[in-house]
């Protein structure tokens, strides 16, 4: 073969190869430049904040959370511990109805259901509810057992003053009488009492306002272990008055 002819053939093959590779090389350069530009824009974006390279693979973190991703402010009920439905609401259709069937006596002599004012949900301090009813009456007015049962505990506390805890006969509920001025003569723990029997007298012992004699009366459904100080609070007002206004 002619040397000059062989050289021309090799040059022709190299030219064809170069023509085939050139478009791919051009495209690669374009893609490389596009990627570099995109990364540069990402690093200077106003929604990003630079952090050191050695802080992790992701070198940027959002400064703000999009508005549509901010979780809603939790409701007051959701901030509370325990269930969002109050225990009183859960037992309203059963235990309160049971109490109404018992025809409990008004625990202060001379008053009837129309004299009662609901205060179960009233605030007491910054973190608790009243969970009782206050029945105002002159100092010394008789405090009466609301139904037959047993005196589980006579107790004196800074908050309640002179108090009586009474179980019903079946020991399903505990009735709490507080701020007594004094106990009735002969009243003692373990004593069986009858509906309407005098337990003590209206007063202002404990943290009651000294110029506002009243009976603080509460009802709780006892726990299985029947602790006199425990249980699930029920609204006493509902034992005598329907929330709709009908007795």
MOQUI-V636791 format. One record per residue. N is the residue number from 1. RES is the residue in three letters. OMEGA is omega in whole degrees, -180 to 180 (NA if undefined). NEAR is the number of other C-alpha atoms within 10 Angstrom. Layout:
BEGIN
n:N res:RES omega:OMEGA near:NEAR
n:N res:RES omega:OMEGA near:NEAR
END
This chain:
BEGIN
n:1 res:UNK omega:179 near:5
n:2 res:UNK omega:-177 near:6
n:3 res:UNK omega:-179 near:8
n:4 res:UNK omega:180 near:8
n:5 res:UNK omega:178 near:9
n:6 res:UNK omega:-180 near:11
n:7 res:UNK omega:179 near:10
n:8 res:UNK omega:180 near:10
n:9 res:UNK omega:180 near:12
n:10 res:UNK omega:179 near:10
n:11 res:UNK omega:180 near:11
n:12 res:UNK omega:179 near:12
n:13 res:UNK omega:179 near:11
n:14 res:UNK omega:-180 near:11
n:15 res:UNK omega:178 near:11
n:16 res:UNK omega:179 near:10
n:17 res:UNK omega:-180 near:11
n:18 res:UNK omega:179 near:11
n:19 res:UNK omega:-180 near:11
n:20 res:UNK omega:-176 near:11
n:21 res:UNK omega:-173 near:10
n:22 res:UNK omega:-179 near:11
n:23 res:UNK omega:-180 near:11
n:24 res:UNK omega:179 near:11
n:25 res:UNK omega:179 near:11
n:26 res:UNK omega:179 near:11
n:27 res:UNK omega:-180 near:11
n:28 res:UNK omega:180 near:12
n:29 res:UNK omega:180 near:12
n:30 res:UNK omega:180 near:12
n:31 res:UNK omega:179 near:12
n:32 res:UNK omega:179 near:12
n:33 res:UNK omega:179 near:12
n:34 res:UNK omega:-180 near:12
n:35 res:UNK omega:-179 near:12
n:36 res:UNK omega:179 near:12
n:37 res:UNK omega:179 near:11
n:38 res:UNK omega:179 near:11
n:39 res:UNK omega:-180 near:12
n:40 res:UNK omega:177 near:11
n:41 res:UNK omega:-179 near:11
n:42 res:UNK omega:-177 near:13
n:43 res:UNK omega:-178 near:14
n:44 res:UNK omega:179 near:11
n:45 res:UNK omega:-179 near:12
n:46 res:UNK omega:-180 near:10
n:47 res:UNK omega:-177 near:13
n:48 res:UNK omega:179 near:15
n:49 res:UNK omega:-179 near:13
n:50 res:UNK omega:174 near:12
n:51 res:UNK omega:-177 near:12
n:52 res:UNK omega:-179 near:9
n:53 res:UNK omega:-176 near:10
n:54 res:UNK omega:180 near:8
n:55 res:UNK omega:179 near:9
n:56 res:UNK omega:-178 near:9
n:57 res:UNK omega:179 near:7
n:58 res:UNK omega:-173 near:10
n:59 res:UNK omega:178 near:14
n:60 res:UNK omega:179 near:18
n:61 res:UNK omega:179 near:11
n:62 res:UNK omega:174 near:11
n:63 res:UNK omega:-177 near:10
n:64 res:UNK omega:176 near:9
n:65 res:UNK omega:178 near:9
n:66 res:UNK omega:-176 near:8
n:67 res:UNK omega:-177 near:7
n:68 res:UNK omega:177 near:7
n:69 res:UNK omega:179 near:7
n:70 res:UNK omega:-179 near:9
n:71 res:UNK omega:-180 near:7
n:72 res:UNK omega:177 near:7
n:73 res:UNK omega:-179 near:8
n:74 res:UNK omega:179 near:8
n:75 res:UNK omega:178 near:9
n:76 res:UNK omega:-180 near:8
n:77 res:UNK omega:-178 near:12
n:78 res:UNK omega:179 near:12
n:79 res:UNK omega:-178 near:10
n:80 res:UNK omega:172 near:9
n:81 res:UNK omega:179 near:7
n:82 res:UNK omega:-176 near:10
n:83 res:UNK omega:179 near:9
n:84 res:UNK omega:175 near:12
n:85 res:UNK omega:-176 near:10
n:86 res:UNK omega:177 near:12
n:87 res:UNK omega:-179 near:13
n:88 res:UNK omega:179 near:18
n:89 res:UNK omega:-177 near:11
n:90 res:UNK omega:-177 near:10
n:91 res:UNK omega:-175 near:15
n:92 res:UNK omega:-175 near:14
n:93 res:UNK omega:-177 near:10
n:94 res:UNK omega:-175 near:9
n:95 res:UNK omega:178 near:18
n:96 res:UNK omega:176 near:21
n:97 res:UNK omega:178 near:13
n:98 res:UNK omega:179 near:12
n:99 res:UNK omega:180 near:17
n:100 res:UNK omega:178 near:16
n:101 res:UNK omega:-178 near:11
n:102 res:UNK omega:-180 near:13
n:103 res:UNK omega:-180 near:12
n:104 res:UNK omega:175 near:17
n:105 res:UNK omega:171 near:18
n:106 res:UNK omega:-171 near:22
n:107 res:UNK omega:176 near:24
n:108 res:UNK omega:-177 near:24
n:109 res:UNK omega:175 near:16
n:110 res:UNK omega:-179 near:10
n:111 res:UNK omega:175 near:14
n:112 res:UNK omega:-173 near:12
n:113 res:UNK omega:-179 near:13
n:114 res:UNK omega:180 near:9
n:115 res:UNK omega:-174 near:10
n:116 res:UNK omega:178 near:17
n:117 res:UNK omega:-179 near:13
n:118 res:UNK omega:176 near:17
n:119 res:UNK omega:-177 near:17
n:120 res:UNK omega:-175 near:20
n:121 res:UNK omega:179 near:13
n:122 res:UNK omega:-180 near:13
n:123 res:UNK omega:172 near:12
n:124 res:UNK omega:-172 near:10
n:125 res:UNK omega:-175 near:8
n:126 res:UNK omega:-172 near:6
n:127 res:UNK omega:-179 near:6
n:128 res:UNK omega:176 near:10
n:129 res:UNK omega:-178 near:13
n:130 res:UNK omega:178 near:16
n:131 res:UNK omega:180 near:23
n:132 res:UNK omega:173 near:24
n:133 res:UNK omega:177 near:22
n:134 res:UNK omega:-179 near:20
n:135 res:UNK omega:-177 near:20
n:136 res:UNK omega:179 near:19
n:137 res:UNK omega:178 near:20
n:138 res:UNK omega:178 near:12
n:139 res:UNK omega:178 near:17
n:140 res:UNK omega:177 near:15
n:141 res:UNK omega:-177 near:21
n:142 res:UNK omega:171 near:26
n:143 res:UNK omega:-171 near:28
n:144 res:UNK omega:174 near:22
n:145 res:UNK omega:-176 near:28
n:146 res:UNK omega:175 near:22
n:147 res:UNK omega:179 near:22
n:148 res:UNK omega:177 near:18
n:149 res:UNK omega:-175 near:22
n:150 res:UNK omega:175 near:22
n:151 res:UNK omega:-177 near:23
n:152 res:UNK omega:-176 near:22
n:153 res:UNK omega:165 near:18
n:154 res:UNK omega:-170 near:16
n:155 res:UNK omega:176 near:13
n:156 res:UNK omega:-180 near:16
n:157 res:UNK omega:178 near:13
n:158 res:UNK omega:-178 near:11
n:159 res:UNK omega:-174 near:13
n:160 res:UNK omega:-176 near:21
n:161 res:UNK omega:176 near:21
n:162 res:UNK omega:-175 near:23
n:163 res:UNK omega:174 near:27
n:164 res:UNK omega:171 near:28
n:165 res:UNK omega:-178 near:20
n:166 res:UNK omega:173 near:30
n:167 res:UNK omega:169 near:28
n:168 res:UNK omega:-175 near:20
n:169 res:UNK omega:-180 near:13
n:170 res:UNK omega:-178 near:9
n:171 res:UNK omega:174 near:17
n:172 res:UNK omega:-178 near:15
n:173 res:UNK omega:170 near:24
n:174 res:UNK omega:178 near:28
n:175 res:UNK omega:-173 near:22
n:176 res:UNK omega:180 near:22
n:177 res:UNK omega:-173 near:28
n:178 res:UNK omega:-179 near:30
n:179 res:UNK omega:-178 near:29
n:180 res:UNK omega:175 near:31
n:181 res:UNK omega:179 near:24
n:182 res:UNK omega:174 near:19
n:183 res:UNK omega:174 near:19
n:184 res:UNK omega:179 near:16
n:185 res:UNK omega:176 near:9
n:186 res:UNK omega:180 near:8
n:187 res:UNK omega:-179 near:16
n:188 res:UNK omega:179 near:16
n:189 res:UNK omega:-180 near:15
n:190 res:UNK omega:-178 near:14
n:191 res:UNK omega:172 near:13
n:192 res:UNK omega:-179 near:16
n:193 res:UNK omega:180 near:22
n:194 res:UNK omega:177 near:14
n:195 res:UNK omega:179 near:15
n:196 res:UNK omega:179 near:19
n:197 res:UNK omega:-178 near:16
n:198 res:UNK omega:179 near:21
n:199 res:UNK omega:-177 near:25
n:200 res:UNK omega:-177 near:26
n:201 res:UNK omega:178 near:28
n:202 res:UNK omega:-180 near:28
n:203 res:UNK omega:-179 near:30
n:204 res:UNK omega:-180 near:24
n:205 res:UNK omega:-177 near:23
n:206 res:UNK omega:-176 near:19
n:207 res:UNK omega:177 near:12
n:208 res:UNK omega:175 near:20
n:209 res:UNK omega:-172 near:12
n:210 res:UNK omega:180 near:11
n:211 res:UNK omega:-179 near:9
n:212 res:UNK omega:178 near:13
n:213 res:UNK omega:178 near:24
n:214 res:UNK omega:173 near:29
n:215 res:UNK omega:171 near:31
n:216 res:UNK omega:-175 near:24
n:217 res:UNK omega:-178 near:22
n:218 res:UNK omega:176 near:22
n:219 res:UNK omega:175 near:25
n:220 res:UNK omega:173 near:24
n:221 res:UNK omega:-174 near:21
n:222 res:UNK omega:171 near:19
n:223 res:UNK omega:178 near:15
n:224 res:UNK omega:180 near:9
n:225 res:UNK omega:172 near:8
n:226 res:UNK omega:175 near:15
n:227 res:UNK omega:-177 near:11
n:228 res:UNK omega:-178 near:20
n:229 res:UNK omega:-174 near:13
n:230 res:UNK omega:178 near:13
n:231 res:UNK omega:-180 near:18
n:232 res:UNK omega:-176 near:16
n:233 res:UNK omega:174 near:20
n:234 res:UNK omega:-179 near:24
n:235 res:UNK omega:-179 near:23
n:236 res:UNK omega:-179 near:25
n:237 res:UNK omega:-177 near:22
n:238 res:UNK omega:176 near:17
n:239 res:UNK omega:-179 near:23
n:240 res:UNK omega:-174 near:23
n:241 res:UNK omega:175 near:17
n:242 res:UNK omega:-179 near:11
n:243 res:UNK omega:179 near:10
n:244 res:UNK omega:-180 near:6
n:245 res:UNK omega:178 near:6
n:246 res:UNK omega:179 near:7
n:247 res:UNK omega:NA near:12
END
